[in-house]
Amino acid sequence: MRYIYITIIVVVTIILLLFVFENTLSTTVSFFSASVTLPLSIIVLAAYVIGILTGGVVVSSLRALIHGATKK
């Protein structure tokens, strides 16, 4: 089973590296008056990390709300 996990990690890493090397062109993202020009792969990675953080905050807030409601 350990070899299956290692294989999956290697395959995902190869796919991620291919994505990074294929998307090196700079892209400009604008939000209100701010804009940033970065490679597309960095922008996608940043959006992914922001999604992870905001999703974690929402889930932990819901857990605390549910835990507080069931405790009373």
PyMOL Python script that loads the backbone (N, CA, C, O; Angstrom):
from pymol import cmd

cmd.read_pdbstr("""\
ATOM      1  N   MET A   1       0.818  -1.192   0.000  1.00  0.00           N
ATOM      2  CA  MET A   1       0.000   0.000   0.000  1.00  0.00           C
ATOM      3  C   MET A   1       0.864   1.260   0.000  1.00  0.00           C
ATOM      4  O   MET A   1       0.501   2.276  -0.593  1.00  0.00           O
ATOM      5  N   ARG A   2       1.997   1.179   0.664  1.00  0.00           N
ATOM      6  CA  ARG A   2       2.896   2.324   0.721  1.00  0.00           C
ATOM      7  C   ARG A   2       3.395   2.693  -0.672  1.00  0.00           C
ATOM      8  O   ARG A   2       3.559   3.874  -0.980  1.00  0.00           O
ATOM      9  N   TYR A   3       3.636   1.687  -1.517  1.00  0.00           N
ATOM     10  CA  TYR A   3       4.124   1.955  -2.866  1.00  0.00           C
ATOM     11  C   TYR A   3       3.059   2.631  -3.721  1.00  0.00           C
ATOM     12  O   TYR A   3       3.384   3.413  -4.615  1.00  0.00           O
ATOM     13  N   ILE A   4       1.814   2.340  -3.456  1.00  0.00           N
ATOM     14  CA  ILE A   4       0.731   2.999  -4.189  1.00  0.00           C
ATOM     15  C   ILE A   4       0.705   4.481  -3.844  1.00  0.00           C
ATOM     16  O   ILE A   4       0.565   5.322  -4.732  1.00  0.00           O
ATOM     17  N   TYR A   5       0.840   4.812  -2.548  1.00  0.00           N
ATOM     18  CA  TYR A   5       0.858   6.214  -2.132  1.00  0.00           C
ATOM     19  C   TYR A   5       2.055   6.950  -2.727  1.00  0.00           C
ATOM     20  O   TYR A   5       1.927   8.083  -3.191  1.00  0.00           O
ATOM     21  N   ILE A   6       3.200   6.311  -2.711  1.00  0.00           N
ATOM     22  CA  ILE A   6       4.392   6.929  -3.285  1.00  0.00           C
ATOM     23  C   ILE A   6       4.202   7.159  -4.780  1.00  0.00           C
ATOM     24  O   ILE A   6       4.585   8.206  -5.300  1.00  0.00           O
ATOM     25  N   THR A   7       3.620   6.200  -5.465  1.00  0.00           N
ATOM     26  CA  THR A   7       3.357   6.340  -6.903  1.00  0.00           C
ATOM     27  C   THR A   7       2.402   7.500  -7.170  1.00  0.00           C
ATOM     28  O   THR A   7       2.621   8.288  -8.089  1.00  0.00           O
ATOM     29  N   ILE A   8       1.354   7.603  -6.377  1.00  0.00           N
ATOM     30  CA  ILE A   8       0.393   8.698  -6.550  1.00  0.00           C
ATOM     31  C   ILE A   8       1.066  10.044  -6.320  1.00  0.00           C
ATOM     32  O   ILE A   8       0.834  10.985  -7.078  1.00  0.00           O
ATOM     33  N   ILE A   9       1.896  10.150  -5.286  1.00  0.00           N
ATOM     34  CA  ILE A   9       2.597  11.399  -5.004  1.00  0.00           C
ATOM     35  C   ILE A   9       3.540  11.758  -6.149  1.00  0.00           C
ATOM     36  O   ILE A   9       3.616  12.923  -6.539  1.00  0.00           O
ATOM     37  N   VAL A  10       4.252  10.785  -6.687  1.00  0.00           N
ATOM     38  CA  VAL A  10       5.173  11.042  -7.793  1.00  0.00           C
ATOM     39  C   VAL A  10       4.410  11.498  -9.032  1.00  0.00           C
ATOM     40  O   VAL A  10       4.839  12.435  -9.706  1.00  0.00           O
ATOM     41  N   VAL A  11       3.295  10.858  -9.342  1.00  0.00           N
ATOM     42  CA  VAL A  11       2.504  11.225 -10.519  1.00  0.00           C
ATOM     43  C   VAL A  11       1.940  12.639 -10.373  1.00  0.00           C
ATOM     44  O   VAL A  11       1.995  13.428 -11.317  1.00  0.00           O
ATOM     45  N   VAL A  12       1.399  12.962  -9.199  1.00  0.00           N
ATOM     46  CA  VAL A  12       0.853  14.306  -8.971  1.00  0.00           C
ATOM     47  C   VAL A  12       1.962  15.350  -9.046  1.00  0.00           C
ATOM     48  O   VAL A  12       1.751  16.435  -9.587  1.00  0.00           O
ATOM     49  N   THR A  13       3.131  15.038  -8.516  1.00  0.00           N
ATOM     50  CA  THR A  13       4.252  15.968  -8.580  1.00  0.00           C
ATOM     51  C   THR A  13       4.689  16.202 -10.020  1.00  0.00           C
ATOM     52  O   THR A  13       4.976  17.338 -10.398  1.00  0.00           O
ATOM     53  N   ILE A  14       4.745  15.167 -10.814  1.00  0.00           N
ATOM     54  CA  ILE A  14       5.118  15.308 -12.228  1.00  0.00           C
ATOM     55  C   ILE A  14       4.093  16.159 -12.965  1.00  0.00           C
ATOM     56  O   ILE A  14       4.459  17.029 -13.756  1.00  0.00           O
ATOM     57  N   ILE A  15       2.815  15.914 -12.711  1.00  0.00           N
ATOM     58  CA  ILE A  15       1.763  16.704 -13.358  1.00  0.00           C
ATOM     59  C   ILE A  15       1.873  18.162 -12.935  1.00  0.00           C
ATOM     60  O   ILE A  15       1.734  19.058 -13.768  1.00  0.00           O
ATOM     61  N   LEU A  16       2.120  18.412 -11.656  1.00  0.00           N
ATOM     62  CA  LEU A  16       2.271  19.779 -11.166  1.00  0.00           C
ATOM     63  C   LEU A  16       3.467  20.466 -11.809  1.00  0.00           C
ATOM     64  O   LEU A  16       3.366  21.622 -12.219  1.00  0.00           O
ATOM     65  N   LEU A  17       4.589  19.779 -11.903  1.00  0.00           N
ATOM     66  CA  LEU A  17       5.767  20.367 -12.540  1.00  0.00           C
ATOM     67  C   LEU A  17       5.524  20.650 -14.018  1.00  0.00           C
ATOM     68  O   LEU A  17       5.958  21.682 -14.529  1.00  0.00           O
ATOM     69  N   LEU A  18       4.839  19.748 -14.705  1.00  0.00           N
ATOM     70  CA  LEU A  18       4.499  19.997 -16.110  1.00  0.00           C
ATOM     71  C   LEU A  18       3.618  21.241 -16.244  1.00  0.00           C
ATOM     72  O   LEU A  18       3.812  22.047 -17.154  1.00  0.00           O
ATOM     73  N   PHE A  19       2.654  21.396 -15.340  1.00  0.00           N
ATOM     74  CA  PHE A  19       1.791  22.573 -15.361  1.00  0.00           C
ATOM     75  C   PHE A  19       2.607  23.849 -15.165  1.00  0.00           C
ATOM     76  O   PHE A  19       2.390  24.839 -15.863  1.00  0.00           O
ATOM     77  N   VAL A  20       3.542  23.826 -14.221  1.00  0.00           N
ATOM     78  CA  VAL A  20       4.363  25.005 -13.946  1.00  0.00           C
ATOM     79  C   VAL A  20       5.219  25.355 -15.153  1.00  0.00           C
ATOM     80  O   VAL A  20       5.304  26.524 -15.529  1.00  0.00           O
ATOM     81  N   PHE A  21       5.858  24.357 -15.771  1.00  0.00           N
ATOM     82  CA  PHE A  21       6.737  24.639 -16.900  1.00  0.00           C
ATOM     83  C   PHE A  21       5.971  25.003 -18.179  1.00  0.00           C
ATOM     84  O   PHE A  21       6.511  25.694 -19.043  1.00  0.00           O
ATOM     85  N   GLU A  22       4.742  24.553 -18.307  1.00  0.00           N
ATOM     86  CA  GLU A  22       3.939  24.881 -19.487  1.00  0.00           C
ATOM     87  C   GLU A  22       3.294  26.259 -19.379  1.00  0.00           C
ATOM     88  O   GLU A  22       2.935  26.841 -20.403  1.00  0.00           O
ATOM     89  N   ASN A  23       3.137  26.794 -18.177  1.00  0.00           N
ATOM     90  CA  ASN A  23       2.439  28.061 -17.980  1.00  0.00           C
ATOM     91  C   ASN A  23       3.361  29.115 -17.388  1.00  0.00           C
ATOM     92  O   ASN A  23       3.132  29.609 -16.284  1.00  0.00           O
ATOM     93  N   THR A  24       4.399  29.452 -18.130  1.00  0.00           N
ATOM     94  CA  THR A  24       5.366  30.437 -17.656  1.00  0.00           C
ATOM     95  C   THR A  24       5.085  31.847 -18.166  1.00  0.00           C
ATOM     96  O   THR A  24       5.739  32.799 -17.741  1.00  0.00           O
ATOM     97  N   LEU A  25       4.132  31.990 -19.060  1.00  0.00           N
ATOM     98  CA  LEU A  25       3.810  33.322 -19.568  1.00  0.00           C
ATOM     99  C   LEU A  25       3.192  34.163 -18.465  1.00  0.00           C
ATOM    100  O   LEU A  25       2.430  33.658 -17.640  1.00  0.00           O
ATOM    101  N   SER A  26       3.520  35.438 -18.454  1.00  0.00           N
ATOM    102  CA  SER A  26       3.003  36.336 -17.434  1.00  0.00           C
ATOM    103  C   SER A  26       1.559  36.709 -17.736  1.00  0.00           C
ATOM    104  O   SER A  26       1.166  36.896 -18.888  1.00  0.00           O
ATOM    105  N   THR A  27       0.791  36.810 -16.672  1.00  0.00           N
ATOM    106  CA  THR A  27      -0.615  37.168 -16.762  1.00  0.00           C
ATOM    107  C   THR A  27      -0.871  38.281 -15.762  1.00  0.00           C
ATOM    108  O   THR A  27      -0.341  38.256 -14.651  1.00  0.00           O
ATOM    109  N   THR A  28      -1.677  39.255 -16.149  1.00  0.00           N
ATOM    110  CA  THR A  28      -2.013  40.353 -15.259  1.00  0.00           C
ATOM    111  C   THR A  28      -3.394  40.112 -14.664  1.00  0.00           C
ATOM    112  O   THR A  28      -4.362  39.856 -15.381  1.00  0.00           O
ATOM    113  N   VAL A  29      -3.465  40.199 -13.356  1.00  0.00           N
ATOM    114  CA  VAL A  29      -4.727  40.067 -12.645  1.00  0.00           C
ATOM    115  C   VAL A  29      -5.011  41.403 -11.976  1.00  0.00           C
ATOM    116  O   VAL A  29      -4.158  41.946 -11.274  1.00  0.00           O
ATOM    117  N   SER A  30      -6.216  41.934 -12.195  1.00  0.00           N
ATOM    118  CA  SER A  30      -6.600  43.220 -11.611  1.00  0.00           C
ATOM    119  C   SER A  30      -7.749  43.016 -10.641  1.00  0.00           C
ATOM    120  O   SER A  30      -8.677  42.254 -10.911  1.00  0.00           O
ATOM    121  N   PHE A  31      -7.678  43.702  -9.515  1.00  0.00           N
ATOM    122  CA  PHE A  31      -8.746  43.692  -8.518  1.00  0.00           C
ATOM    123  C   PHE A  31      -8.897  45.124  -8.028  1.00  0.00           C
ATOM    124  O   PHE A  31      -8.013  45.659  -7.358  1.00  0.00           O
ATOM    125  N   PHE A  32     -10.019  45.733  -8.365  1.00  0.00           N
ATOM    126  CA  PHE A  32     -10.256  47.154  -8.131  1.00  0.00           C
ATOM    127  C   PHE A  32      -9.127  47.939  -8.788  1.00  0.00           C
ATOM    128  O   PHE A  32      -8.952  47.843 -10.003  1.00  0.00           O
ATOM    129  N   SER A  33      -8.361  48.706  -8.032  1.00  0.00           N
ATOM    130  CA  SER A  33      -7.301  49.500  -8.668  1.00  0.00           C
ATOM    131  C   SER A  33      -5.940  48.811  -8.597  1.00  0.00           C
ATOM    132  O   SER A  33      -4.972  49.309  -9.172  1.00  0.00           O
ATOM    133  N   ALA A  34      -5.849  47.692  -7.913  1.00  0.00           N
ATOM    134  CA  ALA A  34      -4.579  46.976  -7.796  1.00  0.00           C
ATOM    135  C   ALA A  34      -4.458  45.957  -8.921  1.00  0.00           C
ATOM    136  O   ALA A  34      -5.441  45.338  -9.328  1.00  0.00           O
ATOM    137  N   SER A  35      -3.245  45.797  -9.408  1.00  0.00           N
ATOM    138  CA  SER A  35      -2.990  44.770 -10.421  1.00  0.00           C
ATOM    139  C   SER A  35      -1.617  44.164 -10.176  1.00  0.00           C
ATOM    140  O   SER A  35      -0.700  44.816  -9.677  1.00  0.00           O
ATOM    141  N   VAL A  36      -1.509  42.894 -10.544  1.00  0.00           N
ATOM    142  CA  VAL A  36      -0.249  42.183 -10.372  1.00  0.00           C
ATOM    143  C   VAL A  36       0.004  41.354 -11.625  1.00  0.00           C
ATOM    144  O   VAL A  36      -0.919  40.777 -12.199  1.00  0.00           O
ATOM    145  N   THR A  37       1.251  41.305 -12.035  1.00  0.00           N
ATOM    146  CA  THR A  37       1.650  40.520 -13.200  1.00  0.00           C
ATOM    147  C   THR A  37       2.597  39.420 -12.734  1.00  0.00           C
ATOM    148  O   THR A  37       3.709  39.682 -12.274  1.00  0.00           O
ATOM    149  N   LEU A  38       2.126  38.187 -12.866  1.00  0.00           N
ATOM    150  CA  LEU A  38       2.896  37.017 -12.443  1.00  0.00           C
ATOM    151  C   LEU A  38       2.682  35.887 -13.444  1.00  0.00           C
ATOM    152  O   LEU A  38       1.758  35.945 -14.255  1.00  0.00           O
ATOM    153  N   PRO A  39       3.529  34.860 -13.395  1.00  0.00           N
ATOM    154  CA  PRO A  39       3.257  33.684 -14.226  1.00  0.00           C
ATOM    155  C   PRO A  39       1.931  33.036 -13.816  1.00  0.00           C
ATOM    156  O   PRO A  39       1.548  33.063 -12.646  1.00  0.00           O
ATOM    157  N   LEU A  40       1.246  32.460 -14.788  1.00  0.00           N
ATOM    158  CA  LEU A  40      -0.061  31.864 -14.552  1.00  0.00           C
ATOM    159  C   LEU A  40      -0.011  30.793 -13.469  1.00  0.00           C
ATOM    160  O   LEU A  40      -0.936  30.686 -12.664  1.00  0.00           O
ATOM    161  N   SER A  41       1.050  30.006 -13.441  1.00  0.00           N
ATOM    162  CA  SER A  41       1.139  28.933 -12.445  1.00  0.00           C
ATOM    163  C   SER A  41       1.178  29.490 -11.027  1.00  0.00           C
ATOM    164  O   SER A  41       0.612  28.884 -10.117  1.00  0.00           O
ATOM    165  N   ILE A  42       1.829  30.622 -10.821  1.00  0.00           N
ATOM    166  CA  ILE A  42       1.892  31.244  -9.494  1.00  0.00           C
ATOM    167  C   ILE A  42       0.517  31.780  -9.102  1.00  0.00           C
ATOM    168  O   ILE A  42       0.115  31.672  -7.943  1.00  0.00           O
ATOM    169  N   ILE A  43      -0.201  32.353 -10.057  1.00  0.00           N
ATOM    170  CA  ILE A  43      -1.538  32.878  -9.788  1.00  0.00           C
ATOM    171  C   ILE A  43      -2.491  31.747  -9.417  1.00  0.00           C
ATOM    172  O   ILE A  43      -3.285  31.886  -8.486  1.00  0.00           O
ATOM    173  N   VAL A  44      -2.420  30.646 -10.126  1.00  0.00           N
ATOM    174  CA  VAL A  44      -3.278  29.496  -9.810  1.00  0.00           C
ATOM    175  C   VAL A  44      -2.919  28.943  -8.436  1.00  0.00           C
ATOM    176  O   VAL A  44      -3.814  28.602  -7.664  1.00  0.00           O
ATOM    177  N   LEU A  45      -1.639  28.847  -8.114  1.00  0.00           N
ATOM    178  CA  LEU A  45      -1.209  28.370  -6.804  1.00  0.00           C
ATOM    179  C   LEU A  45      -1.708  29.296  -5.690  1.00  0.00           C
ATOM    180  O   LEU A  45      -2.177  28.827  -4.653  1.00  0.00           O
ATOM    181  N   ALA A  46      -1.606  30.597  -5.906  1.00  0.00           N
ATOM    182  CA  ALA A  46      -2.078  31.564  -4.905  1.00  0.00           C
ATOM    183  C   ALA A  46      -3.586  31.439  -4.704  1.00  0.00           C
ATOM    184  O   ALA A  46      -4.067  31.490  -3.572  1.00  0.00           O
ATOM    185  N   ALA A  47      -4.331  31.275  -5.791  1.00  0.00           N
ATOM    186  CA  ALA A  47      -5.786  31.104  -5.671  1.00  0.00           C
ATOM    187  C   ALA A  47      -6.116  29.822  -4.918  1.00  0.00           C
ATOM    188  O   ALA A  47      -7.059  29.794  -4.128  1.00  0.00           O
ATOM    189  N   TYR A  48      -5.361  28.778  -5.152  1.00  0.00           N
ATOM    190  CA  TYR A  48      -5.564  27.509  -4.450  1.00  0.00           C
ATOM    191  C   TYR A  48      -5.313  27.659  -2.955  1.00  0.00           C
ATOM    192  O   TYR A  48      -6.102  27.183  -2.139  1.00  0.00           O
ATOM    193  N   VAL A  49      -4.218  28.319  -2.596  1.00  0.00           N
ATOM    194  CA  VAL A  49      -3.884  28.519  -1.182  1.00  0.00           C
ATOM    195  C   VAL A  49      -4.926  29.396  -0.500  1.00  0.00           C
ATOM    196  O   VAL A  49      -5.323  29.116   0.631  1.00  0.00           O
ATOM    197  N   ILE A  50      -5.373  30.450  -1.171  1.00  0.00           N
ATOM    198  CA  ILE A  50      -6.425  31.309  -0.610  1.00  0.00           C
ATOM    199  C   ILE A  50      -7.704  30.503  -0.411  1.00  0.00           C
ATOM    200  O   ILE A  50      -8.394  30.683   0.593  1.00  0.00           O
ATOM    201  N   GLY A  51      -8.026  29.633  -1.336  1.00  0.00           N
ATOM    202  CA  GLY A  51      -9.200  28.779  -1.194  1.00  0.00           C
ATOM    203  C   GLY A  51      -9.078  27.828  -0.021  1.00  0.00           C
ATOM    204  O   GLY A  51     -10.050  27.603   0.701  1.00  0.00           O
ATOM    205  N   ILE A  52      -7.889  27.265   0.178  1.00  0.00           N
ATOM    206  CA  ILE A  52      -7.663  26.373   1.316  1.00  0.00           C
ATOM    207  C   ILE A  52      -7.861  27.128   2.627  1.00  0.00           C
ATOM    208  O   ILE A  52      -8.524  26.638   3.541  1.00  0.00           O
ATOM    209  N   LEU A  53      -7.284  28.314   2.711  1.00  0.00           N
ATOM    210  CA  LEU A  53      -7.384  29.099   3.947  1.00  0.00           C
ATOM    211  C   LEU A  53      -8.818  29.521   4.239  1.00  0.00           C
ATOM    212  O   LEU A  53      -9.291  29.375   5.366  1.00  0.00           O
ATOM    213  N   THR A  54      -9.508  30.038   3.241  1.00  0.00           N
ATOM    214  CA  THR A  54     -10.884  30.476   3.470  1.00  0.00           C
ATOM    215  C   THR A  54     -11.797  29.295   3.743  1.00  0.00           C
ATOM    216  O   THR A  54     -12.709  29.406   4.562  1.00  0.00           O
ATOM    217  N   GLY A  55     -11.581  28.185   3.092  1.00  0.00           N
ATOM    218  CA  GLY A  55     -12.370  26.989   3.363  1.00  0.00           C
ATOM    219  C   GLY A  55     -12.152  26.481   4.770  1.00  0.00           C
ATOM    220  O   GLY A  55     -13.099  26.054   5.430  1.00  0.00           O
ATOM    221  N   GLY A  56     -10.917  26.521   5.237  1.00  0.00           N
ATOM    222  CA  GLY A  56     -10.606  26.096   6.603  1.00  0.00           C
ATOM    223  C   GLY A  56     -11.256  26.986   7.639  1.00  0.00           C
ATOM    224  O   GLY A  56     -11.739  26.507   8.665  1.00  0.00           O
ATOM    225  N   VAL A  57     -11.270  28.288   7.370  1.00  0.00           N
ATOM    226  CA  VAL A  57     -11.909  29.219   8.299  1.00  0.00           C
ATOM    227  C   VAL A  57     -13.408  28.964   8.356  1.00  0.00           C
ATOM    228  O   VAL A  57     -13.992  28.962   9.440  1.00  0.00           O
ATOM    229  N   VAL A  58     -14.035  28.751   7.213  1.00  0.00           N
ATOM    230  CA  VAL A  58     -15.475  28.495   7.179  1.00  0.00           C
ATOM    231  C   VAL A  58     -15.813  27.197   7.905  1.00  0.00           C
ATOM    232  O   VAL A  58     -16.749  27.161   8.703  1.00  0.00           O
ATOM    233  N   VAL A  59     -15.066  26.141   7.637  1.00  0.00           N
ATOM    234  CA  VAL A  59     -15.344  24.857   8.277  1.00  0.00           C
ATOM    235  C   VAL A  59     -15.137  24.944   9.788  1.00  0.00           C
ATOM    236  O   VAL A  59     -15.963  24.443  10.551  1.00  0.00           O
ATOM    237  N   SER A  60     -14.056  25.567  10.226  1.00  0.00           N
ATOM    238  CA  SER A  60     -13.827  25.668  11.667  1.00  0.00           C
ATOM    239  C   SER A  60     -14.874  26.555  12.334  1.00  0.00           C
ATOM    240  O   SER A  60     -15.263  26.286  13.470  1.00  0.00           O
ATOM    241  N   SER A  61     -15.336  27.592  11.666  1.00  0.00           N
ATOM    242  CA  SER A  61     -16.398  28.433  12.215  1.00  0.00           C
ATOM    243  C   SER A  61     -17.695  27.660  12.342  1.00  0.00           C
ATOM    244  O   SER A  61     -18.394  27.773  13.348  1.00  0.00           O
ATOM    245  N   LEU A  62     -18.021  26.873  11.325  1.00  0.00           N
ATOM    246  CA  LEU A  62     -19.236  26.062  11.392  1.00  0.00           C
ATOM    247  C   LEU A  62     -19.150  25.010  12.488  1.00  0.00           C
ATOM    248  O   LEU A  62     -20.132  24.759  13.187  1.00  0.00           O
ATOM    249  N   ARG A  63     -17.987  24.397  12.642  1.00  0.00           N
ATOM    250  CA  ARG A  63     -17.814  23.402  13.713  1.00  0.00           C
ATOM    251  C   ARG A  63     -17.995  24.043  15.087  1.00  0.00           C
ATOM    252  O   ARG A  63     -18.652  23.476  15.959  1.00  0.00           O
ATOM    253  N   ALA A  64     -17.411  25.226  15.277  1.00  0.00           N
ATOM    254  CA  ALA A  64     -17.554  25.919  16.560  1.00  0.00           C
ATOM    255  C   ALA A  64     -19.008  26.304  16.798  1.00  0.00           C
ATOM    256  O   ALA A  64     -19.501  26.199  17.921  1.00  0.00           O
ATOM    257  N   LEU A  65     -19.694  26.747  15.760  1.00  0.00           N
ATOM    258  CA  LEU A  65     -21.102  27.125  15.884  1.00  0.00           C
ATOM    259  C   LEU A  65     -21.954  25.920  16.231  1.00  0.00           C
ATOM    260  O   LEU A  65     -22.821  26.002  17.100  1.00  0.00           O
ATOM    261  N   ILE A  66     -21.718  24.804  15.564  1.00  0.00           N
ATOM    262  CA  ILE A  66     -22.483  23.575  15.835  1.00  0.00           C
ATOM    263  C   ILE A  66     -22.152  23.038  17.217  1.00  0.00           C
ATOM    264  O   ILE A  66     -23.046  22.603  17.944  1.00  0.00           O
ATOM    265  N   HIS A  67     -20.879  23.063  17.586  1.00  0.00           N
ATOM    266  CA  HIS A  67     -20.481  22.571  18.896  1.00  0.00           C
ATOM    267  C   HIS A  67     -21.104  23.428  20.010  1.00  0.00           C
ATOM    268  O   HIS A  67     -21.551  22.898  21.027  1.00  0.00           O
ATOM    269  N   GLY A  68     -21.130  24.732  19.813  1.00  0.00           N
ATOM    270  CA  GLY A  68     -21.755  25.619  20.795  1.00  0.00           C
ATOM    271  C   GLY A  68     -23.257  25.416  20.883  1.00  0.00           C
ATOM    272  O   GLY A  68     -23.834  25.526  21.964  1.00  0.00           O
ATOM    273  N   ALA A  69     -23.898  25.122  19.757  1.00  0.00           N
ATOM    274  CA  ALA A  69     -25.347  24.924  19.753  1.00  0.00           C
ATOM    275  C   ALA A  69     -25.734  23.596  20.406  1.00  0.00           C
ATOM    276  O   ALA A  69     -26.774  23.507  21.059  1.00  0.00           O
ATOM    277  N   THR A  70     -24.913  22.579  20.236  1.00  0.00           N
ATOM    278  CA  THR A  70     -25.240  21.270  20.831  1.00  0.00           C
ATOM    279  C   THR A  70     -24.839  21.203  22.297  1.00  0.00           C
ATOM    280  O   THR A  70     -25.339  20.357  23.038  1.00  0.00           O
ATOM    281  N   LYS A  71     -23.945  22.084  22.720  1.00  0.00           N
ATOM    282  CA  LYS A  71     -23.490  22.062  24.107  1.00  0.00           C
ATOM    283  C   LYS A  71     -24.541  22.643  25.054  1.00  0.00           C
ATOM    284  O   LYS A  71     -24.598  22.256  26.221  1.00  0.00           O
ATOM    285  N   LYS A  72     -25.369  23.560  24.570  1.00  0.00           N
ATOM    286  CA  LYS A  72     -26.365  24.223  25.423  1.00  0.00           C
ATOM    287  C   LYS A  72     -27.525  23.362  25.725  1.00  0.00           C
ATOM    288  O   LYS A  72     -28.441  23.786  26.430  1.00  0.00           O
TER     289      LYS A  72
END
""", "prot")
cmd.dss("prot")
cmd.show_as("cartoon", "prot")
cmd.util.cbc("prot")
cmd.orient("prot")
